[in-house]
Amino acid sequence: MNFQHLEYFNELAETQYMAQAAEKLGISQPTLSYAVKKLEEELGVPLLEREGCNIRLTVYGKVFKEYSEAGVQQIQEAVNRGG
């Protein structure tokens, strides 16, 4: 699982708008879409319901968001502490 993809998912889950999340992350929308699709493939479940430009988290997406945010935060804290 790619750490950067987790960060991308977290931002998208927070904003729930593909264009806004991509802009905030400084990446293209196709890059963001690809990252989320890869996560969904790895997990074997849909994380998002796409409705045009908007998205909604599925039940799986809501659960995964909790763990993903906690995991990313813990990794960032470890890096800030020097390892």
MODELLER restraints for C-alpha pairs under 7 A, 6 or more apart:
rsr = mdl.restraints
at = mdl.atoms
rsr.add(forms.Gaussian(group=physical.xy_distance, feature=features.Distance(at['CA:5:A'], at['CA:35:A']), mean=5.26, stdev=0.5))
rsr.add(forms.Gaussian(group=physical.xy_distance, feature=features.Distance(at['CA:5:A'], at['CA:36:A']), mean=6.81, stdev=0.5))
rsr.add(forms.Gaussian(group=physical.xy_distance, feature=features.Distance(at['CA:6:A'], at['CA:68:A']), mean=6.33, stdev=0.5))
rsr.add(forms.Gaussian(group=physical.xy_distance, feature=features.Distance(at['CA:7:A'], at['CA:72:A']), mean=6.99, stdev=0.5))
rsr.add(forms.Gaussian(group=physical.xy_distance, feature=features.Distance(at['CA:8:A'], at['CA:32:A']), mean=6.62, stdev=0.5))
rsr.add(forms.Gaussian(group=physical.xy_distance, feature=features.Distance(at['CA:9:A'], at['CA:36:A']), mean=6.20, stdev=0.5))
rsr.add(forms.Gaussian(group=physical.xy_distance, feature=features.Distance(at['CA:10:A'], at['CA:65:A']), mean=6.47, stdev=0.5))
rsr.add(forms.Gaussian(group=physical.xy_distance, feature=features.Distance(at['CA:10:A'], at['CA:69:A']), mean=6.38, stdev=0.5))
rsr.add(forms.Gaussian(group=physical.xy_distance, feature=features.Distance(at['CA:11:A'], at['CA:21:A']), mean=5.85, stdev=0.5))
rsr.add(forms.Gaussian(group=physical.xy_distance, feature=features.Distance(at['CA:12:A'], at['CA:18:A']), mean=6.43, stdev=0.5))
rsr.add(forms.Gaussian(group=physical.xy_distance, feature=features.Distance(at['CA:12:A'], at['CA:21:A']), mean=5.20, stdev=0.5))
rsr.add(forms.Gaussian(group=physical.xy_distance, feature=features.Distance(at['CA:13:A'], at['CA:57:A']), mean=6.81, stdev=0.5))
rsr.add(forms.Gaussian(group=physical.xy_distance, feature=features.Distance(at['CA:15:A'], at['CA:21:A']), mean=6.17, stdev=0.5))
rsr.add(forms.Gaussian(group=physical.xy_distance, feature=features.Distance(at['CA:16:A'], at['CA:54:A']), mean=6.09, stdev=0.5))
rsr.add(forms.Gaussian(group=physical.xy_distance, feature=features.Distance(at['CA:16:A'], at['CA:55:A']), mean=5.19, stdev=0.5))
rsr.add(forms.Gaussian(group=physical.xy_distance, feature=features.Distance(at['CA:16:A'], at['CA:56:A']), mean=6.24, stdev=0.5))
rsr.add(forms.Gaussian(group=physical.xy_distance, feature=features.Distance(at['CA:17:A'], at['CA:53:A']), mean=6.32, stdev=0.5))
rsr.add(forms.Gaussian(group=physical.xy_distance, feature=features.Distance(at['CA:17:A'], at['CA:54:A']), mean=4.88, stdev=0.5))
rsr.add(forms.Gaussian(group=physical.xy_distance, feature=features.Distance(at['CA:17:A'], at['CA:55:A']), mean=6.10, stdev=0.5))
rsr.add(forms.Gaussian(group=physical.xy_distance, feature=features.Distance(at['CA:18:A'], at['CA:29:A']), mean=6.47, stdev=0.5))
rsr.add(forms.Gaussian(group=physical.xy_distance, feature=features.Distance(at['CA:18:A'], at['CA:53:A']), mean=6.14, stdev=0.5))
rsr.add(forms.Gaussian(group=physical.xy_distance, feature=features.Distance(at['CA:18:A'], at['CA:54:A']), mean=6.47, stdev=0.5))
rsr.add(forms.Gaussian(group=physical.xy_distance, feature=features.Distance(at['CA:19:A'], at['CA:29:A']), mean=6.22, stdev=0.5))
rsr.add(forms.Gaussian(group=physical.xy_distance, feature=features.Distance(at['CA:22:A'], at['CA:28:A']), mean=5.70, stdev=0.5))
rsr.add(forms.Gaussian(group=physical.xy_distance, feature=features.Distance(at['CA:22:A'], at['CA:29:A']), mean=5.47, stdev=0.5))
rsr.add(forms.Gaussian(group=physical.xy_distance, feature=features.Distance(at['CA:22:A'], at['CA:32:A']), mean=6.32, stdev=0.5))
rsr.add(forms.Gaussian(group=physical.xy_distance, feature=features.Distance(at['CA:40:A'], at['CA:46:A']), mean=5.52, stdev=0.5))
rsr.add(forms.Gaussian(group=physical.xy_distance, feature=features.Distance(at['CA:40:A'], at['CA:47:A']), mean=6.21, stdev=0.5))
rsr.add(forms.Gaussian(group=physical.xy_distance, feature=features.Distance(at['CA:45:A'], at['CA:60:A']), mean=6.95, stdev=0.5))
rsr.add(forms.Gaussian(group=physical.xy_distance, feature=features.Distance(at['CA:46:A'], at['CA:58:A']), mean=6.86, stdev=0.5))
rsr.add(forms.Gaussian(group=physical.xy_distance, feature=features.Distance(at['CA:46:A'], at['CA:60:A']), mean=6.83, stdev=0.5))
rsr.add(forms.Gaussian(group=physical.xy_distance, feature=features.Distance(at['CA:47:A'], at['CA:57:A']), mean=5.88, stdev=0.5))
rsr.add(forms.Gaussian(group=physical.xy_distance, feature=features.Distance(at['CA:47:A'], at['CA:58:A']), mean=5.35, stdev=0.5))
rsr.add(forms.Gaussian(group=physical.xy_distance, feature=features.Distance(at['CA:47:A'], at['CA:60:A']), mean=5.56, stdev=0.5))
rsr.add(forms.Gaussian(group=physical.xy_distance, feature=features.Distance(at['CA:47:A'], at['CA:61:A']), mean=3.98, stdev=0.5))
rsr.add(forms.Gaussian(group=physical.xy_distance, feature=features.Distance(at['CA:48:A'], at['CA:55:A']), mean=6.24, stdev=0.5))
rsr.add(forms.Gaussian(group=physical.xy_distance, feature=features.Distance(at['CA:48:A'], at['CA:56:A']), mean=5.57, stdev=0.5))
rsr.add(forms.Gaussian(group=physical.xy_distance, feature=features.Distance(at['CA:48:A'], at['CA:57:A']), mean=4.58, stdev=0.5))
rsr.add(forms.Gaussian(group=physical.xy_distance, feature=features.Distance(at['CA:48:A'], at['CA:58:A']), mean=5.27, stdev=0.5))
rsr.add(forms.Gaussian(group=physical.xy_distance, feature=features.Distance(at['CA:48:A'], at['CA:61:A']), mean=6.21, stdev=0.5))
rsr.add(forms.Gaussian(group=physical.xy_distance, feature=features.Distance(at['CA:49:A'], at['CA:55:A']), mean=5.56, stdev=0.5))
rsr.add(forms.Gaussian(group=physical.xy_distance, feature=features.Distance(at['CA:49:A'], at['CA:56:A']), mean=5.13, stdev=0.5))
rsr.add(forms.Gaussian(group=physical.xy_distance, feature=features.Distance(at['CA:49:A'], at['CA:57:A']), mean=6.16, stdev=0.5))
rsr.add(forms.Gaussian(group=physical.xy_distance, feature=features.Distance(at['CA:49:A'], at['CA:58:A']), mean=6.22, stdev=0.5))
rsr.add(forms.Gaussian(group=physical.xy_distance, feature=features.Distance(at['CA:50:A'], at['CA:56:A']), mean=6.59, stdev=0.5))
